Amino acid sequence: MGEMVKRGEALSAYRALLRATRKSFTGDSLMLKASASEVRKKFEENRDASSETEIQKLLEEAREASDFVATMIVQAKLNDRGGYEVKPDKDHAGATLEIPSEDLHIKLL
């Protein structure tokens, strides 16, 4: 019984993380493919985890990753004026924008 619950929790965490990446990387097929591959790889690497403590830690990490991807990642899109626009939605309320490169110019709308 406990084994089935763990598998169900792991599957639920896996699906939640994939949903978060699909939402955050909508329209970016390269990032969608790469993120899905990375998520699958991480779950496969930990498939044989057996201790309750380790499994709970991994599930918590997956939940935190889903939250991070859903709330902290916003795609900048090239506009017709040659600049980049970032349009955060309600999930990003209160987030701080960090520009990773000083030579990247972003216009916030």
Biopython code that builds the backbone (N, CA, C, O; Angstrom):
import numpy as np
from Bio.PDB.StructureBuilder import StructureBuilder

atoms = [
    (1, "MET", "N", (0.821, -1.194, 0.000)),
    (1, "MET", "CA", (0.000, 0.000, 0.000)),
    (1, "MET", "C", (0.865, 1.257, 0.000)),
    (1, "MET", "O", (0.626, 2.158, -0.804)),
    (2, "GLY", "N", (1.859, 1.342, 0.876)),
    (2, "GLY", "CA", (2.735, 2.505, 0.964)),
    (2, "GLY", "C", (3.504, 2.749, -0.323)),
    (2, "GLY", "O", (3.720, 3.896, -0.714)),
    (3, "GLU", "N", (3.916, 1.674, -0.982)),
    (3, "GLU", "CA", (4.642, 1.786, -2.253)),
    (3, "GLU", "C", (3.786, 2.466, -3.312)),
    (3, "GLU", "O", (4.284, 3.294, -4.075)),
    (4, "MET", "N", (2.504, 2.121, -3.362)),
    (4, "MET", "CA", (1.595, 2.725, -4.341)),
    (4, "MET", "C", (1.385, 4.215, -4.036)),
    (4, "MET", "O", (1.298, 5.029, -4.955)),
    (5, "VAL", "N", (1.305, 4.565, -2.765)),
    (5, "VAL", "CA", (1.139, 5.972, -2.379)),
    (5, "VAL", "C", (2.366, 6.768, -2.821)),
    (5, "VAL", "O", (2.228, 7.861, -3.372)),
    (6, "LYS", "N", (3.570, 6.226, -2.584)),
    (6, "LYS", "CA", (4.804, 6.903, -2.974)),
    (6, "LYS", "C", (4.858, 7.097, -4.484)),
    (6, "LYS", "O", (5.229, 8.170, -4.962)),
    (7, "ARG", "N", (4.491, 6.064, -5.233)),
    (7, "ARG", "CA", (4.499, 6.182, -6.692)),
    (7, "ARG", "C", (3.496, 7.225, -7.151)),
    (7, "ARG", "O", (3.761, 7.996, -8.074)),
    (8, "GLY", "N", (2.345, 7.240, -6.499)),
    (8, "GLY", "CA", (1.326, 8.228, -6.840)),
    (8, "GLY", "C", (1.808, 9.641, -6.555)),
    (8, "GLY", "O", (1.583, 10.550, -7.354)),
    (9, "GLU", "N", (2.473, 9.830, -5.416)),
    (9, "GLU", "CA", (3.013, 11.154, -5.068)),
    (9, "GLU", "C", (4.103, 11.565, -6.057)),
    (9, "GLU", "O", (4.161, 12.718, -6.485)),
    (10, "ALA", "N", (4.960, 10.618, -6.413)),
    (10, "ALA", "CA", (6.043, 10.913, -7.354)),
    (10, "ALA", "C", (5.466, 11.276, -8.720)),
    (10, "ALA", "O", (5.928, 12.225, -9.353)),
    (11, "LEU", "N", (4.473, 10.539, -9.173)),
    (11, "LEU", "CA", (3.842, 10.822, -10.462)),
    (11, "LEU", "C", (3.165, 12.187, -10.435)),
    (11, "LEU", "O", (3.237, 12.943, -11.404)),
    (12, "SER", "N", (2.515, 12.496, -9.334)),
    (12, "SER", "CA", (1.859, 13.790, -9.186)),
    (12, "SER", "C", (2.891, 14.923, -9.218)),
    (12, "SER", "O", (2.671, 15.938, -9.879)),
    (13, "ALA", "N", (4.008, 14.758, -8.515)),
    (13, "ALA", "CA", (5.067, 15.773, -8.502)),
    (13, "ALA", "C", (5.684, 15.926, -9.887)),
    (13, "ALA", "O", (5.989, 17.039, -10.314)),
    (14, "TYR", "N", (5.868, 14.811, -10.587)),
    (14, "TYR", "CA", (6.425, 14.814, -11.946)),
    (14, "TYR", "C", (5.514, 15.594, -12.886)),
    (14, "TYR", "O", (5.971, 16.446, -13.648)),
    (15, "ARG", "N", (4.224, 15.292, -12.822)),
    (15, "ARG", "CA", (3.264, 15.981, -13.693)),
    (15, "ARG", "C", (3.177, 17.471, -13.373)),
    (15, "ARG", "O", (3.079, 18.293, -14.284)),
    (16, "ALA", "N", (3.212, 17.826, -12.098)),
    (16, "ALA", "CA", (3.151, 19.234, -11.696)),
    (16, "ALA", "C", (4.361, 19.999, -12.229)),
    (16, "ALA", "O", (4.234, 21.138, -12.679)),
    (17, "LEU", "N", (5.513, 19.378, -12.174)),
    (17, "LEU", "CA", (6.722, 20.031, -12.665)),
    (17, "LEU", "C", (6.670, 20.193, -14.181)),
    (17, "LEU", "O", (7.070, 21.230, -14.710)),
    (18, "LEU", "N", (6.185, 19.180, -14.874)),
    (18, "LEU", "CA", (6.038, 19.301, -16.327)),
    (18, "LEU", "C", (5.035, 20.392, -16.692)),
    (18, "LEU", "O", (5.264, 21.156, -17.629)),
    (19, "ARG", "N", (3.911, 20.468, -15.949)),
    (19, "ARG", "CA", (2.917, 21.524, -16.202)),
    (19, "ARG", "C", (3.544, 22.903, -16.014)),
    (19, "ARG", "O", (3.306, 23.812, -16.809)),
    (20, "ALA", "N", (4.337, 23.053, -14.969)),
    (20, "ALA", "CA", (4.985, 24.338, -14.696)),
    (20, "ALA", "C", (5.930, 24.722, -15.833)),
    (20, "ALA", "O", (5.961, 25.882, -16.245)),
    (21, "THR", "N", (6.696, 23.767, -16.338)),
    (21, "THR", "CA", (7.621, 24.075, -17.427)),
    (21, "THR", "C", (6.854, 24.388, -18.710)),
    (21, "THR", "O", (7.251, 25.280, -19.461)),
    (22, "ARG", "N", (5.761, 23.669, -18.973)),
    (22, "ARG", "CA", (4.964, 23.951, -20.172)),
    (22, "ARG", "C", (4.383, 25.354, -20.118)),
    (22, "ARG", "O", (4.337, 26.052, -21.131)),
    (23, "LYS", "N", (3.939, 25.768, -18.939)),
    (23, "LYS", "CA", (3.362, 27.107, -18.796)),
    (23, "LYS", "C", (4.442, 28.176, -18.939)),
    (23, "LYS", "O", (4.240, 29.169, -19.639)),
    (24, "SER", "N", (5.568, 27.987, -18.294)),
    (24, "SER", "CA", (6.624, 28.995, -18.303)),
    (24, "SER", "C", (7.323, 29.121, -19.649)),
    (24, "SER", "O", (7.799, 30.200, -20.002)),
    (25, "PHE", "N", (7.388, 28.031, -20.400)),
    (25, "PHE", "CA", (8.121, 28.046, -21.667)),
    (25, "PHE", "C", (7.204, 27.918, -22.879)),
    (25, "PHE", "O", (7.635, 27.441, -23.928)),
    (26, "THR", "N", (5.959, 28.333, -22.751)),
    (26, "THR", "CA", (5.015, 28.277, -23.861)),
    (26, "THR", "C", (5.605, 28.974, -25.076)),
    (26, "THR", "O", (6.105, 30.095, -24.980)),
    (27, "GLY", "N", (5.542, 28.303, -26.218)),
    (27, "GLY", "CA", (6.026, 28.892, -27.467)),
    (27, "GLY", "C", (7.517, 28.741, -27.700)),
    (27, "GLY", "O", (8.015, 29.135, -28.755)),
    (28, "ASP", "N", (8.238, 28.183, -26.748)),
    (28, "ASP", "CA", (9.689, 28.001, -26.890)),
    (28, "ASP", "C", (9.971, 26.503, -26.938)),
    (28, "ASP", "O", (10.238, 25.873, -25.914)),
    (29, "SER", "N", (9.906, 25.943, -28.152)),
    (29, "SER", "CA", (10.020, 24.487, -28.279)),
    (29, "SER", "C", (11.352, 23.944, -27.784)),
    (29, "SER", "O", (11.408, 22.832, -27.261)),
    (30, "LEU", "N", (12.416, 24.708, -27.941)),
    (30, "LEU", "CA", (13.726, 24.252, -27.476)),
    (30, "LEU", "C", (13.736, 24.109, -25.955)),
    (30, "LEU", "O", (14.185, 23.091, -25.427)),
    (31, "MET", "N", (13.239, 25.134, -25.250)),
    (31, "MET", "CA", (13.208, 25.071, -23.789)),
    (31, "MET", "C", (12.206, 24.039, -23.292)),
    (31, "MET", "O", (12.447, 23.376, -22.283)),
    (32, "LEU", "N", (11.079, 23.898, -23.996)),
    (32, "LEU", "CA", (10.101, 22.884, -23.599)),
    (32, "LEU", "C", (10.713, 21.495, -23.659)),
    (32, "LEU", "O", (10.573, 20.702, -22.728)),
    (33, "LYS", "N", (11.386, 21.213, -24.754)),
    (33, "LYS", "CA", (12.000, 19.889, -24.925)),
    (33, "LYS", "C", (13.122, 19.668, -23.911)),
    (33, "LYS", "O", (13.213, 18.606, -23.295)),
    (34, "ALA", "N", (13.975, 20.685, -23.745)),
    (34, "ALA", "CA", (15.110, 20.555, -22.820)),
    (34, "ALA", "C", (14.639, 20.407, -21.379)),
    (34, "ALA", "O", (15.182, 19.596, -20.629)),
    (35, "SER", "N", (13.628, 21.187, -20.984)),
    (35, "SER", "CA", (13.157, 21.109, -19.596)),
    (35, "SER", "C", (12.464, 19.784, -19.328)),
    (35, "SER", "O", (12.652, 19.195, -18.263)),
    (36, "ALA", "N", (11.664, 19.301, -20.278)),
    (36, "ALA", "CA", (11.001, 17.999, -20.102)),
    (36, "ALA", "C", (12.033, 16.891, -19.985)),
    (36, "ALA", "O", (11.881, 15.972, -19.181)),
    (37, "SER", "N", (13.084, 16.981, -20.792)),
    (37, "SER", "CA", (14.156, 15.978, -20.747)),
    (37, "SER", "C", (14.881, 16.009, -19.401)),
    (37, "SER", "O", (15.201, 14.963, -18.837)),
    (38, "GLU", "N", (15.136, 17.210, -18.894)),
    (38, "GLU", "CA", (15.837, 17.350, -17.612)),
    (38, "GLU", "C", (14.977, 16.837, -16.452)),
    (38, "GLU", "O", (15.479, 16.169, -15.547)),
    (39, "VAL", "N", (13.685, 17.153, -16.486)),
    (39, "VAL", "CA", (12.777, 16.677, -15.438)),
    (39, "VAL", "C", (12.756, 15.149, -15.437)),
    (39, "VAL", "O", (12.888, 14.521, -14.386)),
    (40, "ARG", "N", (12.591, 14.558, -16.612)),
    (40, "ARG", "CA", (12.562, 13.090, -16.713)),
    (40, "ARG", "C", (13.870, 12.478, -16.209)),
    (40, "ARG", "O", (13.861, 11.481, -15.486)),
    (41, "LYS", "N", (14.995, 13.087, -16.598)),
    (41, "LYS", "CA", (16.311, 12.581, -16.180)),
    (41, "LYS", "C", (16.433, 12.585, -14.654)),
    (41, "LYS", "O", (16.889, 11.606, -14.063)),
    (42, "LYS", "N", (16.024, 13.688, -14.019)),
    (42, "LYS", "CA", (16.133, 13.778, -12.554)),
    (42, "LYS", "C", (15.263, 12.733, -11.859)),
    (42, "LYS", "O", (15.682, 12.122, -10.876)),
    (43, "PHE", "N", (14.051, 12.531, -12.374)),
    (43, "PHE", "CA", (13.182, 11.529, -11.762)),
    (43, "PHE", "C", (13.723, 10.119, -12.004)),
    (43, "PHE", "O", (13.645, 9.264, -11.122)),
    (44, "GLU", "N", (14.267, 9.877, -13.184)),
    (44, "GLU", "CA", (14.847, 8.554, -13.480)),
    (44, "GLU", "C", (16.051, 8.270, -12.576)),
    (44, "GLU", "O", (16.225, 7.148, -12.099)),
    (45, "GLU", "N", (16.877, 9.295, -12.344)),
    (45, "GLU", "CA", (18.057, 9.126, -11.487)),
    (45, "GLU", "C", (17.687, 8.690, -10.075)),
    (45, "GLU", "O", (18.467, 8.019, -9.400)),
    (46, "ASN", "N", (16.501, 9.072, -9.638)),
    (46, "ASN", "CA", (16.086, 8.794, -8.262)),
    (46, "ASN", "C", (15.002, 7.730, -8.170)),
    (46, "ASN", "O", (14.359, 7.578, -7.132)),
    (47, "ARG", "N", (14.804, 7.004, -9.249)),
    (47, "ARG", "CA", (13.759, 5.974, -9.305)),
    (47, "ARG", "C", (13.904, 4.929, -8.210)),
    (47, "ARG", "O", (12.906, 4.425, -7.695)),
    (48, "ASP", "N", (15.137, 4.602, -7.854)),
    (48, "ASP", "CA", (15.372, 3.525, -6.883)),
    (48, "ASP", "C", (15.501, 4.015, -5.443)),
    (48, "ASP", "O", (15.887, 3.248, -4.560)),
    (49, "ALA", "N", (15.181, 5.276, -5.202)),
    (49, "ALA", "CA", (15.224, 5.782, -3.827)),
    (49, "ALA", "C", (14.306, 4.927, -2.965)),
    (49, "ALA", "O", (13.180, 4.628, -3.361)),
    (50, "SER", "N", (14.782, 4.533, -1.791)),
    (50, "SER", "CA", (13.990, 3.607, -0.990)),
    (50, "SER", "C", (13.668, 4.098, 0.418)),
    (50, "SER", "O", (12.644, 3.714, 0.985)),
    (51, "SER", "N", (14.522, 4.935, 0.988)),
    (51, "SER", "CA", (14.239, 5.364, 2.360)),
    (51, "SER", "C", (13.153, 6.440, 2.349)),
    (51, "SER", "O", (13.118, 7.303, 1.472)),
    (52, "GLU", "N", (12.285, 6.367, 3.325)),
    (52, "GLU", "CA", (11.176, 7.314, 3.445)),
    (52, "GLU", "C", (11.690, 8.754, 3.513)),
    (52, "GLU", "O", (11.118, 9.655, 2.899)),
    (53, "THR", "N", (12.765, 8.958, 4.258)),
    (53, "THR", "CA", (13.349, 10.290, 4.402)),
    (53, "THR", "C", (13.833, 10.823, 3.060)),
    (53, "THR", "O", (13.570, 11.972, 2.703)),
    (54, "GLU", "N", (14.537, 9.980, 2.329)),
    (54, "GLU", "CA", (15.065, 10.384, 1.021)),
    (54, "GLU", "C", (13.925, 10.678, 0.045)),
    (54, "GLU", "O", (13.978, 11.663, -0.691)),
    (55, "ILE", "N", (12.913, 9.841, 0.035)),
    (55, "ILE", "CA", (11.776, 10.035, -0.873)),
    (55, "ILE", "C", (11.049, 11.344, -0.552)),
    (55, "ILE", "O", (10.724, 12.113, -1.456)),
    (56, "GLN", "N", (10.799, 11.592, 0.721)),
    (56, "GLN", "CA", (10.125, 12.837, 1.100)),
    (56, "GLN", "C", (10.962, 14.054, 0.725)),
    (56, "GLN", "O", (10.418, 15.072, 0.296)),
    (57, "LYS", "N", (12.281, 13.958, 0.882)),
    (57, "LYS", "CA", (13.175, 15.057, 0.505)),
    (57, "LYS", "C", (13.096, 15.304, -0.994)),
    (57, "LYS", "O", (13.016, 16.453, -1.427)),
    (58, "LEU", "N", (13.119, 14.247, -1.785)),
    (58, "LEU", "CA", (13.044, 14.380, -3.244)),
    (58, "LEU", "C", (11.700, 14.956, -3.686)),
    (58, "LEU", "O", (11.646, 15.787, -4.592)),
    (59, "LEU", "N", (10.616, 14.516, -3.046)),
    (59, "LEU", "CA", (9.293, 15.043, -3.379)),
    (59, "LEU", "C", (9.196, 16.527, -3.036)),
    (59, "LEU", "O", (8.609, 17.304, -3.789)),
    (60, "GLU", "N", (9.770, 16.917, -1.903)),
    (60, "GLU", "CA", (9.766, 18.328, -1.516)),
    (60, "GLU", "C", (10.583, 19.154, -2.509)),
    (60, "GLU", "O", (10.185, 20.262, -2.867)),
    (61, "GLU", "N", (11.717, 18.625, -2.954)),
    (61, "GLU", "CA", (12.532, 19.323, -3.948)),
    (61, "GLU", "C", (11.762, 19.497, -5.253)),
    (61, "GLU", "O", (11.858, 20.541, -5.898)),
    (62, "ALA", "N", (11.002, 18.484, -5.642)),
    (62, "ALA", "CA", (10.200, 18.565, -6.867)),
    (62, "ALA", "C", (9.115, 19.624, -6.721)),
    (62, "ALA", "O", (8.859, 20.385, -7.654)),
    (63, "ARG", "N", (8.473, 19.676, -5.547)),
    (63, "ARG", "CA", (7.445, 20.705, -5.314)),
    (63, "ARG", "C", (8.051, 22.106, -5.344)),
    (63, "ARG", "O", (7.471, 23.028, -5.917)),
    (64, "GLU", "N", (9.218, 22.257, -4.725)),
    (64, "GLU", "CA", (9.899, 23.553, -4.725)),
    (64, "GLU", "C", (10.298, 23.955, -6.145)),
    (64, "GLU", "O", (10.190, 25.124, -6.513)),
    (65, "ALA", "N", (10.757, 22.993, -6.937)),
    (65, "ALA", "CA", (11.127, 23.274, -8.327)),
    (65, "ALA", "C", (9.907, 23.724, -9.123)),
    (65, "ALA", "O", (9.996, 24.658, -9.919)),
    (66, "SER", "N", (8.774, 23.068, -8.912)),
    (66, "SER", "CA", (7.536, 23.464, -9.603)),
    (66, "SER", "C", (7.154, 24.888, -9.248)),
    (66, "SER", "O", (6.812, 25.682, -10.125)),
    (67, "ASP", "N", (7.213, 25.214, -7.963)),
    (67, "ASP", "CA", (6.885, 26.568, -7.510)),
    (67, "ASP", "C", (7.847, 27.589, -8.108)),
    (67, "ASP", "O", (7.432, 28.659, -8.553)),
    (68, "PHE", "N", (9.125, 27.251, -8.116)),
    (68, "PHE", "CA", (10.128, 28.161, -8.657)),
    (68, "PHE", "C", (9.885, 28.424, -10.134)),
    (68, "PHE", "O", (9.864, 29.576, -10.565)),
    (69, "VAL", "N", (9.702, 27.366, -10.909)),
    (69, "VAL", "CA", (9.490, 27.513, -12.346)),
    (69, "VAL", "C", (8.216, 28.308, -12.619)),
    (69, "VAL", "O", (8.189, 29.160, -13.507)),
    (70, "ALA", "N", (7.166, 28.028, -11.854)),
    (70, "ALA", "CA", (5.876, 28.688, -12.084)),
    (70, "ALA", "C", (5.883, 30.158, -11.681)),
    (70, "ALA", "O", (5.184, 30.965, -12.294)),
    (71, "THR", "N", (6.658, 30.517, -10.666)),
    (71, "THR", "CA", (6.566, 31.886, -10.149)),
    (71, "THR", "C", (7.790, 32.760, -10.414)),
    (71, "THR", "O", (7.694, 33.986, -10.346)),
    (72, "MET", "N", (8.921, 32.162, -10.711)),
    (72, "MET", "CA", (10.148, 32.954, -10.840)),
    (72, "MET", "C", (10.689, 33.046, -12.263)),
    (72, "MET", "O", (11.624, 33.806, -12.515)),
    (73, "ILE", "N", (10.126, 32.294, -13.187)),
    (73, "ILE", "CA", (10.617, 32.332, -14.560)),
    (73, "ILE", "C", (9.583, 33.005, -15.446)),
    (73, "ILE", "O", (8.424, 32.595, -15.498)),
    (74, "VAL", "N", (10.026, 34.045, -16.141)),
    (74, "VAL", "CA", (9.184, 34.758, -17.095)),
    (74, "VAL", "C", (9.998, 34.896, -18.367)),
    (74, "VAL", "O", (11.156, 35.312, -18.323)),
    (75, "GLN", "N", (9.406, 34.553, -19.493)),
    (75, "GLN", "CA", (10.118, 34.681, -20.753)),
    (75, "GLN", "C", (10.048, 36.108, -21.264)),
    (75, "GLN", "O", (8.999, 36.751, -21.214)),
    (76, "ALA", "N", (11.168, 36.589, -21.750)),
    (76, "ALA", "CA", (11.205, 37.879, -22.439)),
    (76, "ALA", "C", (10.999, 37.584, -23.923)),
    (76, "ALA", "O", (11.637, 36.696, -24.487)),
    (77, "LYS", "N", (10.106, 38.337, -24.539)),
    (77, "LYS", "CA", (9.807, 38.118, -25.947)),
    (77, "LYS", "C", (10.254, 39.329, -26.762)),
    (77, "LYS", "O", (10.048, 40.475, -26.362)),
    (78, "LEU", "N", (10.866, 39.056, -27.905)),
    (78, "LEU", "CA", (11.309, 40.103, -28.813)),
    (78, "LEU", "C", (10.086, 40.775, -29.417)),
    (78, "LEU", "O", (9.200, 40.102, -29.945)),
    (79, "ASN", "N", (10.036, 42.108, -29.339)),
    (79, "ASN", "CA", (8.895, 42.814, -29.919)),
    (79, "ASN", "C", (9.272, 43.384, -31.276)),
    (79, "ASN", "O", (10.418, 43.273, -31.709)),
    (80, "ASP", "N", (8.297, 43.995, -31.945)),
    (80, "ASP", "CA", (8.530, 44.507, -33.296)),
    (80, "ASP", "C", (9.404, 45.762, -33.320)),
    (80, "ASP", "O", (9.779, 46.224, -34.398)),
    (81, "ARG", "N", (9.728, 46.312, -32.172)),
    (81, "ARG", "CA", (10.614, 47.467, -32.086)),
    (81, "ARG", "C", (12.064, 47.044, -31.820)),
    (81, "ARG", "O", (12.940, 47.897, -31.679)),
    (82, "GLY", "N", (12.317, 45.754, -31.754)),
    (82, "GLY", "CA", (13.671, 45.267, -31.542)),
    (82, "GLY", "C", (14.082, 45.151, -30.088)),
    (82, "GLY", "O", (15.245, 44.874, -29.792)),
    (83, "GLY", "N", (13.132, 45.362, -29.167)),
    (83, "GLY", "CA", (13.417, 45.214, -27.743)),
    (83, "GLY", "C", (12.753, 43.968, -27.200)),
    (83, "GLY", "O", (12.058, 43.255, -27.923)),
    (84, "TYR", "N", (12.970, 43.711, -25.931)),
    (84, "TYR", "CA", (12.369, 42.559, -25.274)),
    (84, "TYR", "C", (11.320, 43.029, -24.282)),
    (84, "TYR", "O", (11.513, 44.020, -23.577)),
    (85, "GLU", "N", (10.219, 42.315, -24.236)),
    (85, "GLU", "CA", (9.139, 42.629, -23.321)),
    (85, "GLU", "C", (8.932, 41.468, -22.359)),
    (85, "GLU", "O", (8.995, 40.303, -22.752)),
    (86, "VAL", "N", (8.687, 41.795, -21.107)),
    (86, "VAL", "CA", (8.379, 40.796, -20.098)),
    (86, "VAL", "C", (6.988, 41.107, -19.582)),
    (86, "VAL", "O", (6.717, 42.220, -19.132)),
    (87, "LYS", "N", (6.116, 40.128, -19.648)),
    (87, "LYS", "CA", (4.750, 40.321, -19.171)),
    (87, "LYS", "C", (4.448, 39.316, -18.070)),
    (87, "LYS", "O", (3.903, 38.245, -18.340)),
    (88, "PRO", "N", (4.796, 39.650, -16.830)),
    (88, "PRO", "CA", (4.491, 38.746, -15.724)),
    (88, "PRO", "C", (2.979, 38.635, -15.534)),
    (88, "PRO", "O", (2.242, 39.585, -15.797)),
    (89, "ASP", "N", (2.528, 37.480, -15.079)),
    (89, "ASP", "CA", (1.098, 37.330, -14.785)),
    (89, "ASP", "C", (0.900, 37.253, -13.279)),
    (89, "ASP", "O", (1.836, 37.480, -12.512)),
    (90, "LYS", "N", (-0.323, 36.930, -12.854)),
    (90, "LYS", "CA", (-0.648, 36.943, -11.423)),
    (90, "LYS", "C", (0.215, 35.989, -10.601)),
    (90, "LYS", "O", (0.423, 36.229, -9.412)),
    (91, "ASP", "N", (0.722, 34.914, -11.206)),
    (91, "ASP", "CA", (1.585, 33.973, -10.487)),
    (91, "ASP", "C", (2.916, 34.596, -10.086)),
    (91, "ASP", "O", (3.589, 34.112, -9.176)),
    (92, "HIS", "N", (3.293, 35.688, -10.779)),
    (92, "HIS", "CA", (4.579, 36.313, -10.521)),
    (92, "HIS", "C", (4.473, 37.533, -9.616)),
    (92, "HIS", "O", (5.455, 38.255, -9.439)),
    (93, "ALA", "N", (3.314, 37.771, -9.047)),
    (93, "ALA", "CA", (3.108, 38.949, -8.197)),
    (93, "ALA", "C", (4.117, 38.973, -7.064)),
    (93, "ALA", "O", (4.291, 37.984, -6.352)),
    (94, "GLY", "N", (4.773, 40.099, -6.904)),
    (94, "GLY", "CA", (5.739, 40.250, -5.825)),
    (94, "GLY", "C", (7.132, 39.773, -6.177)),
    (94, "GLY", "O", (8.053, 39.915, -5.372)),
    (95, "ALA", "N", (7.308, 39.206, -7.369)),
    (95, "ALA", "CA", (8.629, 38.719, -7.768)),
    (95, "ALA", "C", (9.518, 39.895, -8.157)),
    (95, "ALA", "O", (9.022, 40.946, -8.564)),
    (96, "THR", "N", (10.816, 39.718, -8.033)),
    (96, "THR", "CA", (11.794, 40.733, -8.402)),
    (96, "THR", "C", (12.444, 40.320, -9.704)),
    (96, "THR", "O", (12.846, 39.168, -9.869)),
    (97, "LEU", "N", (12.548, 41.259, -10.628)),
    (97, "LEU", "CA", (13.176, 40.970, -11.915)),
    (97, "LEU", "C", (14.677, 41.114, -11.786)),
    (97, "LEU", "O", (15.165, 42.145, -11.323)),
    (98, "GLU", "N", (15.417, 40.086, -12.192)),
    (98, "GLU", "CA", (16.867, 40.160, -12.241)),
    (98, "GLU", "C", (17.279, 39.994, -13.687)),
    (98, "GLU", "O", (16.855, 39.050, -14.355)),
    (99, "ILE", "N", (18.102, 40.904, -14.173)),
    (99, "ILE", "CA", (18.591, 40.825, -15.540)),
    (99, "ILE", "C", (19.964, 40.159, -15.493)),
    (99, "ILE", "O", (20.900, 40.708, -14.911)),
    (100, "PRO", "N", (20.090, 38.967, -16.110)),
    (100, "PRO", "CA", (21.321, 38.194, -15.984)),
    (100, "PRO", "C", (22.521, 38.792, -16.697)),
    (100, "PRO", "O", (23.656, 38.466, -16.351)),
    (101, "SER", "N", (22.311, 39.647, -17.672)),
    (101, "SER", "CA", (23.423, 40.192, -18.418)),
    (101, "SER", "C", (23.267, 41.703, -18.523)),
    (101, "SER", "O", (22.183, 42.197, -18.832)),
    (102, "GLU", "N", (24.342, 42.433, -18.269)),
    (102, "GLU", "CA", (24.265, 43.892, -18.299)),
    (102, "GLU", "C", (24.009, 44.426, -19.696)),
    (102, "GLU", "O", (23.524, 45.547, -19.850)),
    (103, "ASP", "N", (24.328, 43.636, -20.720)),
    (103, "ASP", "CA", (24.130, 44.140, -22.074)),
    (103, "ASP", "C", (22.765, 43.759, -22.648)),
    (103, "ASP", "O", (22.504, 44.022, -23.822)),
    (104, "LEU", "N", (21.903, 43.155, -21.861)),
    (104, "LEU", "CA", (20.559, 42.803, -22.297)),
    (104, "LEU", "C", (19.609, 43.918, -21.896)),
    (104, "LEU", "O", (19.480, 44.232, -20.713)),
    (105, "HIS", "N", (18.954, 44.510, -22.860)),
    (105, "HIS", "CA", (18.035, 45.612, -22.594)),
    (105, "HIS", "C", (16.607, 45.098, -22.652)),
    (105, "HIS", "O", (16.178, 44.564, -23.676)),
    (106, "ILE", "N", (15.874, 45.253, -21.570)),
    (106, "ILE", "CA", (14.500, 44.751, -21.490)),
    (106, "ILE", "C", (13.576, 45.912, -21.188)),
    (106, "ILE", "O", (13.823, 46.713, -20.286)),
    (107, "LYS", "N", (12.503, 45.985, -21.964)),
    (107, "LYS", "CA", (11.486, 46.996, -21.691)),
    (107, "LYS", "C", (10.337, 46.311, -20.974)),
    (107, "LYS", "O", (9.739, 45.374, -21.503)),
    (108, "LEU", "N", (10.032, 46.772, -19.784)),
    (108, "LEU", "CA", (8.931, 46.204, -19.022)),
    (108, "LEU", "C", (7.652, 46.925, -19.372)),
    (108, "LEU", "O", (7.615, 48.154, -19.437)),
    (109, "LEU", "N", (6.602, 46.154, -19.597)),
    (109, "LEU", "CA", (5.291, 46.748, -19.902)),
    (109, "LEU", "C", (4.409, 46.712, -18.691)),
    (109, "LEU", "O", (3.266, 47.165, -18.746)),
]
sb = StructureBuilder()
sb.init_structure("model")
sb.init_model(0)
sb.init_chain("A")
sb.init_seg("    ")
for serial, (resi, resn, name, xyz) in enumerate(atoms, 1):
    if name == "N":
        sb.init_residue(resn, " ", resi, " ")
    sb.init_atom(name, np.array(xyz, "f"), 0.0, 1.0, " ", f" {name:<3s}", serial, name[0])
structure = sb.get_structure()
